[in-house]
Amino acid sequence: MLTFFYTTVGYYVCTMMTVLTVYIFLYGRVYLALSGLDHSISQFLVQIGVFTAVPMIMGFILELGLMKAIFSFITMQLQFCSVFFTFSLGTRTHYFGRTILHGGAKYRATGRGFVVRHIKFADNYRLYSRSHFVKALEVALLLIVYIAYGYTKGGSSSFILLTISSWIMVISWLFAPYIFNPSGFEWQKTVEDFDDWTNWLFYKGGVGVKGENSWESWWEEEQAHIQTFRGRILETILSLRFLLFQYGIVYKLKITAHNTSLAMYGFSWIVLLVMVLLFKLFTATPRKSTALPIFIRFLQGLLAIGIIAAIACLIGFTDFTIADLFASALAFLATGWCILCLAITWKRVVKTLGLWDSVREISRMYDAGMGAVIFAPIVFFSWFPFVSTFQSRILFNQAFSRGLEISLILAGNKANQES
């Protein structure tokens, strides 16, 4: 068994099973929370949640002893070792799982060199968007729904025990590339990264345009692995898991008054369809040569006012609450991603129906939203100069960190002299 583990794919199977266990546990917990069955078996699930963090700690204790294990564990956390290895866990799981679903096994360069140059935000997003960021936000959505609707005997302490390891995984998958990115929290680099990111996101693709220059070209390249009918069927089955959010949250809204009929679920799909049509109207860009632009902008303004008024009336005159509004947004976000995944999987059918341009624009909106969620904390921490200094000290030794600071000062003086 050890030979199989170390010389063949055993290690990758073990890695994928570790991540799948987290997914199965969270989806099961969310299902129980939305169905109301978690009241009777909460203690058992708390025990399972605690056990997810036990193996690593027990391994250190057996190898090093209690005191050395505690010291080693604390040192690892201060050096962000857990963040790095959790992120690499997601990398192996994603590509091994993709190979199982679609084939195409090949050597993938991981870049083992010592990185001392700053990697742009857009470059990291292209590399890790589908392998880490999407999955991290999915886990975050599961945790939010569980915290909102779940029940755990013991209150907030039990919630922390159940979810702390999963939140660490979410943070690691979202921010590890930027934590270990030299000068990742330097303000000037952050501004340049934002300009580069927006230019890449809204640059039109075309023949000969590479994915590193255009979001549209990159988005098309990300779908190249879906080739076989078997792969499309498996992708379809896996994508349907996102419908769980809408199906469960709809019946938890106060406006439904605990009505569990399928008509309520069907009505939620009508609301989603209306939202898609409104999105199409808001993103409509008529040609400047026509006389329609002013009318379209006027119509879009009226629609915006009407939507705000409708939401205000719902909150004021019905049982619909602001909490219901946010819950509905989470449910529709998950359902929208499911529809996008299905549309990409069955690309030929969608193109035949003439809906491919709409799918592309909605996908762009999702990527813009994901990028904003990741970029906002980077901007916040970039406001504080000591964060960049602290990061440089973690990544490099003291001598190199001092040299880096001196080089930044000299670069600033040179820029002032030239101006």
TORGU-19337 format. One record per residue (C-alpha): x, y, z; residue number from 1; chain. Coordinates in Angstrom, 3 decimals. Example, Ala and Ser with C-alpha at 12.3 -4.5 7.8 and 13.67 -1.06 7.14 Angstrom:
node px->12.300 py->-4.500 pz->7.800 pos->1 unit->A
node px->13.670 py->-1.060 pz->7.140 pos->2 unit->A
//
This chain:
node px->0.000 py->0.000 pz->0.000 pos->1 unit->A
node px->2.843 py->2.408 pz->0.778 pos->2 unit->A
node px->4.427 py->1.624 pz->-2.591 pos->3 unit->A
node px->1.154 py->2.405 pz->-4.349 pos->4 unit->A
node px->0.807 py->5.615 pz->-2.346 pos->5 unit->A
node px->4.265 py->7.045 pz->-3.056 pos->6 unit->A
node px->5.048 py->5.715 pz->-6.536 pos->7 unit->A
node px->1.718 py->6.022 pz->-8.374 pos->8 unit->A
node px->-1.456 py->8.101 pz->-8.007 pos->9 unit->A
node px->-2.197 py->7.118 pz->-4.411 pos->10 unit->A
node px->-1.100 py->10.479 pz->-3.054 pos->11 unit->A
node px->-3.354 py->12.349 pz->-5.492 pos->12 unit->A
node px->-6.307 py->10.094 pz->-4.685 pos->13 unit->A
node px->-5.775 py->10.760 pz->-0.984 pos->14 unit->A
node px->-5.542 py->14.504 pz->-1.617 pos->15 unit->A
node px->-8.744 py->14.572 pz->-3.639 pos->16 unit->A
node px->-10.591 py->12.477 pz->-1.051 pos->17 unit->A
node px->-9.533 py->14.944 pz->1.653 pos->18 unit->A
node px->-11.096 py->17.873 pz->-0.207 pos->19 unit->A
node px->-14.162 py->15.866 pz->-1.233 pos->20 unit->A
node px->-14.719 py->14.974 pz->2.420 pos->21 unit->A
node px->-14.952 py->18.678 pz->3.260 pos->22 unit->A
node px->-17.438 py->19.222 pz->0.424 pos->23 unit->A
node px->-19.593 py->16.241 pz->1.402 pos->24 unit->A
node px->-19.567 py->17.284 pz->5.050 pos->25 unit->A
node px->-20.576 py->20.889 pz->4.278 pos->26 unit->A
node px->-23.231 py->20.016 pz->1.704 pos->27 unit->A
node px->-24.677 py->17.461 pz->4.096 pos->28 unit->A
node px->-24.654 py->19.983 pz->6.920 pos->29 unit->A
node px->-26.346 py->22.636 pz->4.773 pos->30 unit->A
node px->-28.971 py->20.142 pz->3.610 pos->31 unit->A
node px->-29.771 py->19.251 pz->7.213 pos->32 unit->A
node px->-29.891 py->22.941 pz->8.159 pos->33 unit->A
node px->-32.276 py->23.824 pz->5.326 pos->34 unit->A
node px->-34.483 py->20.798 pz->5.979 pos->35 unit->A
node px->-34.591 py->21.352 pz->9.760 pos->36 unit->A
node px->-33.218 py->17.904 pz->10.623 pos->37 unit->A
node px->-30.047 py->19.169 pz->12.303 pos->38 unit->A
node px->-31.790 py->19.678 pz->15.670 pos->39 unit->A
node px->-31.731 py->15.993 pz->16.529 pos->40 unit->A
node px->-28.194 py->15.040 pz->15.429 pos->41 unit->A
node px->-26.211 py->18.214 pz->16.089 pos->42 unit->A
node px->-23.925 py->16.630 pz->18.707 pos->43 unit->A
node px->-22.757 py->13.895 pz->16.335 pos->44 unit->A
node px->-21.928 py->16.420 pz->13.635 pos->45 unit->A
node px->-20.006 py->18.610 pz->16.085 pos->46 unit->A
node px->-17.820 py->15.616 pz->16.842 pos->47 unit->A
node px->-17.191 py->15.060 pz->13.124 pos->48 unit->A
node px->-16.279 py->18.731 pz->12.691 pos->49 unit->A
node px->-13.727 py->18.566 pz->15.493 pos->50 unit->A
node px->-12.199 py->15.403 pz->14.058 pos->51 unit->A
node px->-11.342 py->17.194 pz->10.788 pos->52 unit->A
node px->-8.555 py->19.105 pz->12.582 pos->53 unit->A
node px->-7.312 py->16.268 pz->14.827 pos->54 unit->A
node px->-5.045 py->14.154 pz->12.497 pos->55 unit->A
node px->-2.373 py->16.812 pz->11.901 pos->56 unit->A
node px->-2.166 py->17.777 pz->15.585 pos->57 unit->A
node px->-1.986 py->14.151 pz->16.726 pos->58 unit->A
node px->0.710 py->13.433 pz->14.142 pos->59 unit->A
node px->2.908 py->16.193 pz->15.571 pos->60 unit->A
node px->2.358 py->14.983 pz->19.129 pos->61 unit->A
node px->3.334 py->11.405 pz->18.247 pos->62 unit->A
node px->6.458 py->12.488 pz->16.350 pos->63 unit->A
node px->7.747 py->15.324 pz->18.538 pos->64 unit->A
node px->6.049 py->15.138 pz->21.905 pos->65 unit->A
node px->3.434 py->17.457 pz->23.363 pos->66 unit->A
node px->5.448 py->20.641 pz->24.025 pos->67 unit->A
node px->7.511 py->20.497 pz->20.831 pos->68 unit->A
node px->4.364 py->19.732 pz->18.855 pos->69 unit->A
node px->2.631 py->22.830 pz->20.239 pos->70 unit->A
node px->5.674 py->25.024 pz->19.529 pos->71 unit->A
node px->6.057 py->23.588 pz->16.013 pos->72 unit->A
node px->2.357 py->24.053 pz->15.275 pos->73 unit->A
node px->2.420 py->27.710 pz->16.390 pos->74 unit->A
node px->5.577 py->28.373 pz->14.345 pos->75 unit->A
node px->3.946 py->26.883 pz->11.252 pos->76 unit->A
node px->0.928 py->29.154 pz->11.610 pos->77 unit->A
node px->3.100 py->32.268 pz->12.011 pos->78 unit->A
node px->4.982 py->31.358 pz->8.833 pos->79 unit->A
node px->1.701 py->30.738 pz->6.938 pos->80 unit->A
node px->2.753 py->27.157 pz->6.209 pos->81 unit->A
node px->-0.829 py->25.954 pz->6.561 pos->82 unit->A
node px->-1.956 py->28.561 pz->4.033 pos->83 unit->A
node px->0.606 py->27.412 pz->1.483 pos->84 unit->A
node px->-0.028 py->23.679 pz->1.833 pos->85 unit->A
node px->-3.804 py->24.128 pz->1.899 pos->86 unit->A
node px->-3.524 py->26.044 pz->-1.365 pos->87 unit->A
node px->-1.328 py->23.350 pz->-2.952 pos->88 unit->A
node px->-3.912 py->20.797 pz->-1.815 pos->89 unit->A
node px->-6.510 py->22.597 pz->-3.930 pos->90 unit->A
node px->-4.172 py->22.686 pz->-6.943 pos->91 unit->A
node px->-3.612 py->18.925 pz->-6.944 pos->92 unit->A
node px->-7.282 py->18.200 pz->-6.347 pos->93 unit->A
node px->-8.466 py->20.413 pz->-9.204 pos->94 unit->A
node px->-6.164 py->19.086 pz->-11.909 pos->95 unit->A
node px->-6.402 py->15.466 pz->-10.805 pos->96 unit->A
node px->-10.201 py->15.732 pz->-10.754 pos->97 unit->A
node px->-10.243 py->17.374 pz->-14.180 pos->98 unit->A
node px->-8.077 py->14.569 pz->-15.550 pos->99 unit->A
node px->-10.479 py->11.955 pz->-14.166 pos->100 unit->A
node px->-13.479 py->13.724 pz->-15.715 pos->101 unit->A
node px->-12.041 py->14.709 pz->-19.089 pos->102 unit->A
node px->-8.690 py->12.965 pz->-19.537 pos->103 unit->A
node px->-5.710 py->14.800 pz->-20.983 pos->104 unit->A
node px->-3.131 py->13.875 pz->-18.354 pos->105 unit->A
node px->0.144 py->15.716 pz->-18.900 pos->106 unit->A
node px->3.032 py->17.263 pz->-17.044 pos->107 unit->A
node px->2.187 py->20.650 pz->-15.600 pos->108 unit->A
node px->5.031 py->22.962 pz->-14.637 pos->109 unit->A
node px->4.641 py->24.250 pz->-11.088 pos->110 unit->A
node px->7.423 py->26.828 pz->-11.097 pos->111 unit->A
node px->9.867 py->25.760 pz->-8.430 pos->112 unit->A
node px->12.095 py->28.818 pz->-8.744 pos->113 unit->A
node px->12.564 py->31.372 pz->-5.988 pos->114 unit->A
node px->10.149 py->34.170 pz->-6.931 pos->115 unit->A
node px->11.405 py->37.690 pz->-6.214 pos->116 unit->A
node px->9.365 py->39.665 pz->-8.744 pos->117 unit->A
node px->5.822 py->40.900 pz->-8.343 pos->118 unit->A
node px->3.110 py->38.895 pz->-10.130 pos->119 unit->A
node px->0.216 py->40.976 pz->-11.420 pos->120 unit->A
node px->-3.258 py->40.457 pz->-9.993 pos->121 unit->A
node px->-4.677 py->39.524 pz->-13.405 pos->122 unit->A
node px->-1.979 py->36.861 pz->-13.901 pos->123 unit->A
node px->-2.810 py->35.219 pz->-10.584 pos->124 unit->A
node px->-6.520 py->35.424 pz->-11.351 pos->125 unit->A
node px->-6.074 py->33.678 pz->-14.689 pos->126 unit->A
node px->-4.017 py->30.916 pz->-13.093 pos->127 unit->A
node px->-6.168 py->30.184 pz->-10.056 pos->128 unit->A
node px->-9.686 py->31.422 pz->-10.829 pos->129 unit->A
node px->-11.286 py->28.105 pz->-11.718 pos->130 unit->A
node px->-9.005 py->25.884 pz->-9.648 pos->131 unit->A
node px->-9.209 py->27.779 pz->-6.341 pos->132 unit->A
node px->-11.243 py->30.990 pz->-6.276 pos->133 unit->A
node px->-14.535 py->29.544 pz->-7.528 pos->134 unit->A
node px->-14.298 py->26.592 pz->-5.152 pos->135 unit->A
node px->-13.363 py->28.824 pz->-2.217 pos->136 unit->A
node px->-16.376 py->31.063 pz->-2.798 pos->137 unit->A
node px->-18.583 py->27.980 pz->-3.072 pos->138 unit->A
node px->-17.361 py->26.767 pz->0.323 pos->139 unit->A
node px->-17.840 py->30.286 pz->1.733 pos->140 unit->A
node px->-21.424 py->30.278 pz->0.441 pos->141 unit->A
node px->-22.028 py->26.914 pz->2.114 pos->142 unit->A
node px->-20.678 py->28.241 pz->5.400 pos->143 unit->A
node px->-22.785 py->31.413 pz->5.226 pos->144 unit->A
node px->-25.968 py->29.437 pz->4.566 pos->145 unit->A
node px->-25.119 py->27.030 pz->7.377 pos->146 unit->A
node px->-24.476 py->29.870 pz->9.847 pos->147 unit->A
node px->-27.711 py->31.601 pz->8.794 pos->148 unit->A
node px->-30.042 py->28.599 pz->8.962 pos->149 unit->A
node px->-28.218 py->25.896 pz->10.901 pos->150 unit->A
node px->-28.766 py->24.805 pz->14.457 pos->151 unit->A
node px->-25.994 py->23.621 pz->16.741 pos->152 unit->A
node px->-26.319 py->22.670 pz->20.371 pos->153 unit->A
node px->-23.848 py->24.861 pz->22.212 pos->154 unit->A
node px->-24.293 py->28.105 pz->20.293 pos->155 unit->A
node px->-21.487 py->30.125 pz->18.724 pos->156 unit->A
node px->-18.664 py->28.008 pz->20.167 pos->157 unit->A
node px->-20.017 py->24.949 pz->18.375 pos->158 unit->A
node px->-20.309 py->26.899 pz->15.134 pos->159 unit->A
node px->-16.657 py->27.923 pz->15.468 pos->160 unit->A
node px->-15.539 py->24.337 pz->16.084 pos->161 unit->A
node px->-17.495 py->23.149 pz->13.074 pos->162 unit->A
node px->-16.402 py->25.788 pz->10.600 pos->163 unit->A
node px->-12.962 py->27.107 pz->11.604 pos->164 unit->A
node px->-10.999 py->24.658 pz->9.448 pos->165 unit->A
node px->-13.278 py->25.336 pz->6.464 pos->166 unit->A
node px->-12.875 py->29.108 pz->6.825 pos->167 unit->A
node px->-9.097 py->28.647 pz->6.904 pos->168 unit->A
node px->-9.370 py->26.705 pz->3.655 pos->169 unit->A
node px->-11.469 py->29.486 pz->2.091 pos->170 unit->A
node px->-8.986 py->32.194 pz->3.087 pos->171 unit->A
node px->-6.045 py->30.090 pz->1.895 pos->172 unit->A
node px->-7.585 py->29.374 pz->-1.509 pos->173 unit->A
node px->-8.569 py->33.013 pz->-2.044 pos->174 unit->A
node px->-5.530 py->34.915 pz->-0.812 pos->175 unit->A
node px->-2.495 py->32.595 pz->-0.761 pos->176 unit->A
node px->-1.254 py->33.763 pz->-4.219 pos->177 unit->A
node px->-1.306 py->37.354 pz->-2.981 pos->178 unit->A
node px->0.101 py->36.691 pz->0.494 pos->179 unit->A
node px->3.144 py->35.008 pz->-1.085 pos->180 unit->A
node px->3.380 py->37.561 pz->-3.907 pos->181 unit->A
node px->6.379 py->39.924 pz->-3.443 pos->182 unit->A
node px->5.233 py->43.543 pz->-3.010 pos->183 unit->A
node px->1.666 py->42.247 pz->-3.025 pos->184 unit->A
node px->0.511 py->44.920 pz->-0.555 pos->185 unit->A
node px->2.504 py->47.873 pz->-1.854 pos->186 unit->A
node px->0.111 py->50.689 pz->-2.770 pos->187 unit->A
node px->1.700 py->51.630 pz->-6.098 pos->188 unit->A
node px->1.720 py->48.000 pz->-7.227 pos->189 unit->A
node px->-1.908 py->47.648 pz->-6.167 pos->190 unit->A
node px->-2.946 py->50.640 pz->-8.289 pos->191 unit->A
node px->-1.056 py->49.276 pz->-11.295 pos->192 unit->A
node px->-2.614 py->45.845 pz->-10.775 pos->193 unit->A
node px->-6.109 py->47.340 pz->-10.729 pos->194 unit->A
node px->-5.542 py->49.192 pz->-14.008 pos->195 unit->A
node px->-4.106 py->46.059 pz->-15.599 pos->196 unit->A
node px->-7.002 py->43.964 pz->-14.264 pos->197 unit->A
node px->-9.733 py->46.251 pz->-15.631 pos->198 unit->A
node px->-7.999 py->46.572 pz->-19.013 pos->199 unit->A
node px->-7.768 py->42.788 pz->-19.280 pos->200 unit->A
node px->-11.350 py->42.231 pz->-18.121 pos->201 unit->A
node px->-12.989 py->44.563 pz->-20.658 pos->202 unit->A
node px->-10.637 py->44.038 pz->-23.594 pos->203 unit->A
node px->-12.460 py->42.435 pz->-26.515 pos->204 unit->A
node px->-11.175 py->39.121 pz->-27.762 pos->205 unit->A
node px->-10.760 py->38.018 pz->-31.334 pos->206 unit->A
node px->-8.636 py->36.046 pz->-33.741 pos->207 unit->A
node px->-5.024 py->35.976 pz->-32.587 pos->208 unit->A
node px->-5.711 py->37.649 pz->-29.220 pos->209 unit->A
node px->-4.143 py->35.658 pz->-26.382 pos->210 unit->A
node px->-5.814 py->34.923 pz->-23.076 pos->211 unit->A
node px->-3.222 py->36.955 pz->-21.192 pos->212 unit->A
node px->-4.406 py->40.066 pz->-23.053 pos->213 unit->A
node px->-8.177 py->39.585 pz->-23.088 pos->214 unit->A
node px->-10.747 py->38.114 pz->-20.713 pos->215 unit->A
node px->-12.849 py->36.827 pz->-23.617 pos->216 unit->A
node px->-9.958 py->34.840 pz->-25.101 pos->217 unit->A
node px->-9.017 py->33.455 pz->-21.677 pos->218 unit->A
node px->-12.627 py->32.481 pz->-21.006 pos->219 unit->A
node px->-12.793 py->30.541 pz->-24.267 pos->220 unit->A
node px->-9.495 py->28.802 pz->-23.464 pos->221 unit->A
node px->-10.800 py->27.715 pz->-20.047 pos->222 unit->A
node px->-13.490 py->25.639 pz->-21.772 pos->223 unit->A
node px->-11.121 py->23.717 pz->-24.048 pos->224 unit->A
node px->-10.960 py->20.661 pz->-21.769 pos->225 unit->A
node px->-14.686 py->19.873 pz->-22.235 pos->226 unit->A
node px->-14.549 py->17.670 pz->-25.328 pos->227 unit->A
node px->-16.251 py->14.298 pz->-24.790 pos->228 unit->A
node px->-19.919 py->13.447 pz->-24.306 pos->229 unit->A
node px->-19.046 py->11.546 pz->-21.125 pos->230 unit->A
node px->-17.308 py->14.628 pz->-19.755 pos->231 unit->A
node px->-20.332 py->16.790 pz->-20.525 pos->232 unit->A
node px->-22.669 py->14.394 pz->-18.715 pos->233 unit->A
node px->-20.425 py->14.328 pz->-15.642 pos->234 unit->A
node px->-20.058 py->18.127 pz->-15.664 pos->235 unit->A
node px->-23.848 py->18.444 pz->-15.878 pos->236 unit->A
node px->-24.371 py->16.168 pz->-12.882 pos->237 unit->A
node px->-21.786 py->18.027 pz->-10.799 pos->238 unit->A
node px->-23.164 py->21.454 pz->-11.745 pos->239 unit->A
node px->-26.658 py->20.595 pz->-10.505 pos->240 unit->A
node px->-25.422 py->20.752 pz->-6.891 pos->241 unit->A
node px->-25.699 py->24.551 pz->-7.002 pos->242 unit->A
node px->-29.490 py->24.288 pz->-7.281 pos->243 unit->A
node px->-29.590 py->23.104 pz->-3.658 pos->244 unit->A
node px->-29.145 py->26.688 pz->-2.457 pos->245 unit->A
node px->-32.182 py->28.094 pz->-4.242 pos->246 unit->A
node px->-34.376 py->25.101 pz->-3.444 pos->247 unit->A
node px->-33.583 py->25.282 pz->0.266 pos->248 unit->A
node px->-33.468 py->29.040 pz->0.789 pos->249 unit->A
node px->-36.787 py->29.731 pz->-0.980 pos->250 unit->A
node px->-38.697 py->27.850 pz->1.714 pos->251 unit->A
node px->-36.775 py->29.634 pz->4.494 pos->252 unit->A
node px->-37.860 py->33.131 pz->3.427 pos->253 unit->A
node px->-40.345 py->34.824 pz->5.724 pos->254 unit->A
node px->-42.456 py->35.956 pz->2.782 pos->255 unit->A
node px->-43.235 py->32.327 pz->1.908 pos->256 unit->A
node px->-44.866 py->31.840 pz->5.349 pos->257 unit->A
node px->-43.584 py->28.234 pz->5.559 pos->258 unit->A
node px->-45.424 py->27.334 pz->2.351 pos->259 unit->A
node px->-43.647 py->24.205 pz->1.077 pos->260 unit->A
node px->-45.519 py->23.770 pz->-2.193 pos->261 unit->A
node px->-43.613 py->23.404 pz->-5.449 pos->262 unit->A
node px->-45.427 py->26.499 pz->-6.718 pos->263 unit->A
node px->-43.197 py->28.659 pz->-4.516 pos->264 unit->A
node px->-40.089 py->27.098 pz->-6.024 pos->265 unit->A
node px->-41.508 py->27.595 pz->-9.521 pos->266 unit->A
node px->-42.252 py->31.246 pz->-8.735 pos->267 unit->A
node px->-38.596 py->31.732 pz->-7.724 pos->268 unit->A
node px->-37.579 py->30.644 pz->-11.236 pos->269 unit->A
node px->-39.935 py->33.255 pz->-12.696 pos->270 unit->A
node px->-38.254 py->35.901 pz->-10.531 pos->271 unit->A
node px->-34.844 py->34.696 pz->-11.744 pos->272 unit->A
node px->-35.979 py->34.930 pz->-15.373 pos->273 unit->A
node px->-37.180 py->38.500 pz->-14.798 pos->274 unit->A
node px->-33.790 py->39.352 pz->-13.279 pos->275 unit->A
node px->-32.000 py->37.976 pz->-16.345 pos->276 unit->A
node px->-34.215 py->40.058 pz->-18.649 pos->277 unit->A
node px->-33.518 py->43.158 pz->-16.548 pos->278 unit->A
node px->-29.804 py->42.433 pz->-16.780 pos->279 unit->A
node px->-30.075 py->42.287 pz->-20.563 pos->280 unit->A
node px->-31.862 py->45.640 pz->-20.598 pos->281 unit->A
node px->-29.296 py->47.282 pz->-18.318 pos->282 unit->A
node px->-26.366 py->46.001 pz->-20.383 pos->283 unit->A
node px->-27.884 py->46.901 pz->-23.753 pos->284 unit->A
node px->-25.555 py->49.186 pz->-25.715 pos->285 unit->A
node px->-27.144 py->50.424 pz->-28.954 pos->286 unit->A
node px->-24.986 py->51.827 pz->-31.717 pos->287 unit->A
node px->-24.189 py->55.500 pz->-31.507 pos->288 unit->A
node px->-25.348 py->56.025 pz->-35.080 pos->289 unit->A
node px->-28.949 py->55.310 pz->-34.118 pos->290 unit->A
node px->-31.360 py->57.545 pz->-32.230 pos->291 unit->A
node px->-31.982 py->54.927 pz->-29.539 pos->292 unit->A
node px->-29.192 py->55.570 pz->-26.970 pos->293 unit->A
node px->-31.020 py->58.389 pz->-25.166 pos->294 unit->A
node px->-34.269 py->56.418 pz->-25.072 pos->295 unit->A
node px->-32.489 py->53.280 pz->-23.836 pos->296 unit->A
node px->-30.721 py->55.208 pz->-21.057 pos->297 unit->A
node px->-34.027 py->56.819 pz->-20.069 pos->298 unit->A
node px->-35.708 py->53.410 pz->-19.975 pos->299 unit->A
node px->-32.863 py->51.984 pz->-17.891 pos->300 unit->A
node px->-33.228 py->54.835 pz->-15.411 pos->301 unit->A
node px->-36.968 py->54.222 pz->-15.088 pos->302 unit->A
node px->-36.334 py->50.512 pz->-14.547 pos->303 unit->A
node px->-33.787 py->51.237 pz->-11.814 pos->304 unit->A
node px->-36.242 py->53.526 pz->-10.015 pos->305 unit->A
node px->-39.005 py->50.939 pz->-10.454 pos->306 unit->A
node px->-36.870 py->48.131 pz->-9.004 pos->307 unit->A
node px->-35.945 py->50.197 pz->-5.943 pos->308 unit->A
node px->-39.590 py->51.184 pz->-5.434 pos->309 unit->A
node px->-40.759 py->47.572 pz->-5.800 pos->310 unit->A
node px->-38.236 py->46.329 pz->-3.216 pos->311 unit->A
node px->-39.242 py->49.132 pz->-0.827 pos->312 unit->A
node px->-42.919 py->48.216 pz->-1.215 pos->313 unit->A
node px->-42.190 py->44.539 pz->-0.610 pos->314 unit->A
node px->-40.305 py->45.319 pz->2.588 pos->315 unit->A
node px->-42.874 py->47.874 pz->3.767 pos->316 unit->A
node px->-46.163 py->46.106 pz->2.999 pos->317 unit->A
node px->-45.326 py->42.380 pz->3.101 pos->318 unit->A
node px->-43.352 py->39.970 pz->5.276 pos->319 unit->A
node px->-40.357 py->40.335 pz->2.957 pos->320 unit->A
node px->-37.318 py->41.515 pz->4.955 pos->321 unit->A
node px->-33.843 py->42.808 pz->4.173 pos->322 unit->A
node px->-32.488 py->39.455 pz->5.360 pos->323 unit->A
node px->-34.734 py->37.777 pz->2.771 pos->324 unit->A
node px->-33.278 py->40.098 pz->0.124 pos->325 unit->A
node px->-29.699 py->39.039 pz->0.876 pos->326 unit->A
node px->-30.697 py->35.377 pz->1.143 pos->327 unit->A
node px->-32.424 py->35.550 pz->-2.246 pos->328 unit->A
node px->-29.325 py->37.162 pz->-3.756 pos->329 unit->A
node px->-27.148 py->34.292 pz->-2.486 pos->330 unit->A
node px->-29.579 py->31.712 pz->-3.848 pos->331 unit->A
node px->-29.793 py->33.353 pz->-7.271 pos->332 unit->A
node px->-26.005 py->33.756 pz->-7.453 pos->333 unit->A
node px->-25.580 py->30.013 pz->-6.986 pos->334 unit->A
node px->-28.343 py->29.197 pz->-9.474 pos->335 unit->A
node px->-26.878 py->31.614 pz->-12.012 pos->336 unit->A
node px->-23.490 py->29.925 pz->-11.735 pos->337 unit->A
node px->-25.171 py->26.557 pz->-12.268 pos->338 unit->A
node px->-26.830 py->27.848 pz->-15.440 pos->339 unit->A
node px->-23.504 py->29.242 pz->-16.676 pos->340 unit->A
node px->-21.757 py->25.919 pz->-16.069 pos->341 unit->A
node px->-24.493 py->24.064 pz->-17.956 pos->342 unit->A
node px->-24.390 py->26.586 pz->-20.810 pos->343 unit->A
node px->-20.613 py->26.218 pz->-21.143 pos->344 unit->A
node px->-20.890 py->22.434 pz->-20.988 pos->345 unit->A
node px->-23.461 py->22.378 pz->-23.803 pos->346 unit->A
node px->-21.883 py->25.196 pz->-25.776 pos->347 unit->A
node px->-23.074 py->24.062 pz->-29.197 pos->348 unit->A
node px->-26.711 py->23.943 pz->-28.122 pos->349 unit->A
node px->-26.512 py->27.409 pz->-26.557 pos->350 unit->A
node px->-24.888 py->28.848 pz->-29.686 pos->351 unit->A
node px->-27.636 py->27.311 pz->-31.812 pos->352 unit->A
node px->-30.220 py->29.079 pz->-29.637 pos->353 unit->A
node px->-28.368 py->32.384 pz->-30.098 pos->354 unit->A
node px->-27.740 py->32.879 pz->-26.367 pos->355 unit->A
node px->-23.948 py->32.587 pz->-26.315 pos->356 unit->A
node px->-23.315 py->36.353 pz->-26.200 pos->357 unit->A
node px->-25.589 py->36.669 pz->-23.162 pos->358 unit->A
node px->-23.795 py->33.787 pz->-21.446 pos->359 unit->A
node px->-20.452 py->35.469 pz->-22.086 pos->360 unit->A
node px->-21.573 py->38.808 pz->-20.638 pos->361 unit->A
node px->-23.051 py->37.197 pz->-17.521 pos->362 unit->A
node px->-19.828 py->35.220 pz->-17.080 pos->363 unit->A
node px->-17.864 py->38.460 pz->-17.328 pos->364 unit->A
node px->-20.057 py->39.922 pz->-14.589 pos->365 unit->A
node px->-19.376 py->36.918 pz->-12.348 pos->366 unit->A
node px->-15.626 py->37.178 pz->-12.901 pos->367 unit->A
node px->-15.737 py->40.907 pz->-12.198 pos->368 unit->A
node px->-17.589 py->40.210 pz->-8.949 pos->369 unit->A
node px->-15.158 py->37.490 pz->-7.878 pos->370 unit->A
node px->-12.227 py->39.732 pz->-8.679 pos->371 unit->A
node px->-13.743 py->42.554 pz->-6.622 pos->372 unit->A
node px->-14.252 py->40.262 pz->-3.615 pos->373 unit->A
node px->-10.594 py->39.218 pz->-3.745 pos->374 unit->A
node px->-9.196 py->42.651 pz->-4.607 pos->375 unit->A
node px->-11.023 py->44.614 pz->-1.888 pos->376 unit->A
node px->-9.004 py->43.203 pz->1.078 pos->377 unit->A
node px->-5.769 py->43.709 pz->-0.879 pos->378 unit->A
node px->-6.642 py->47.386 pz->-1.379 pos->379 unit->A
node px->-7.523 py->47.751 pz->2.300 pos->380 unit->A
node px->-4.246 py->46.290 pz->3.573 pos->381 unit->A
node px->-2.255 py->48.219 pz->0.969 pos->382 unit->A
node px->-3.297 py->51.438 pz->2.710 pos->383 unit->A
node px->-1.045 py->50.507 pz->5.651 pos->384 unit->A
node px->2.684 py->50.565 pz->4.771 pos->385 unit->A
node px->3.650 py->48.261 pz->7.657 pos->386 unit->A
node px->1.695 py->45.399 pz->6.040 pos->387 unit->A
node px->4.013 py->45.407 pz->3.022 pos->388 unit->A
node px->7.061 py->45.505 pz->5.323 pos->389 unit->A
node px->5.694 py->42.635 pz->7.392 pos->390 unit->A
node px->5.024 py->40.599 pz->4.242 pos->391 unit->A
node px->8.553 py->41.160 pz->2.914 pos->392 unit->A
node px->10.025 py->40.033 pz->6.225 pos->393 unit->A
node px->7.976 py->36.815 pz->6.128 pos->394 unit->A
node px->8.864 py->36.002 pz->2.520 pos->395 unit->A
node px->12.569 py->36.871 pz->2.603 pos->396 unit->A
node px->15.399 py->36.923 pz->5.103 pos->397 unit->A
node px->16.340 py->40.097 pz->6.954 pos->398 unit->A
node px->19.211 py->41.100 pz->4.660 pos->399 unit->A
node px->17.118 py->40.756 pz->1.506 pos->400 unit->A
node px->14.208 py->42.631 pz->3.116 pos->401 unit->A
node px->16.480 py->45.557 pz->3.978 pos->402 unit->A
node px->17.882 py->45.566 pz->0.455 pos->403 unit->A
node px->14.351 py->45.575 pz->-0.966 pos->404 unit->A
node px->13.392 py->48.571 pz->1.176 pos->405 unit->A
node px->16.526 py->50.471 pz->0.089 pos->406 unit->A
node px->15.831 py->49.712 pz->-3.583 pos->407 unit->A
node px->12.287 py->51.091 pz->-3.224 pos->408 unit->A
node px->13.647 py->54.289 pz->-1.661 pos->409 unit->A
node px->16.222 py->54.705 pz->-4.430 pos->410 unit->A
node px->13.564 py->54.065 pz->-7.079 pos->411 unit->A
node px->11.381 py->56.770 pz->-5.518 pos->412 unit->A
node px->14.244 py->59.275 pz->-5.452 pos->413 unit->A
node px->15.089 py->58.515 pz->-9.075 pos->414 unit->A
node px->11.472 py->59.128 pz->-10.109 pos->415 unit->A
node px->11.458 py->62.458 pz->-8.258 pos->416 unit->A
node px->14.696 py->63.549 pz->-9.940 pos->417 unit->A
node px->13.349 py->62.673 pz->-13.400 pos->418 unit->A
node px->10.130 py->64.602 pz->-12.784 pos->419 unit->A
//
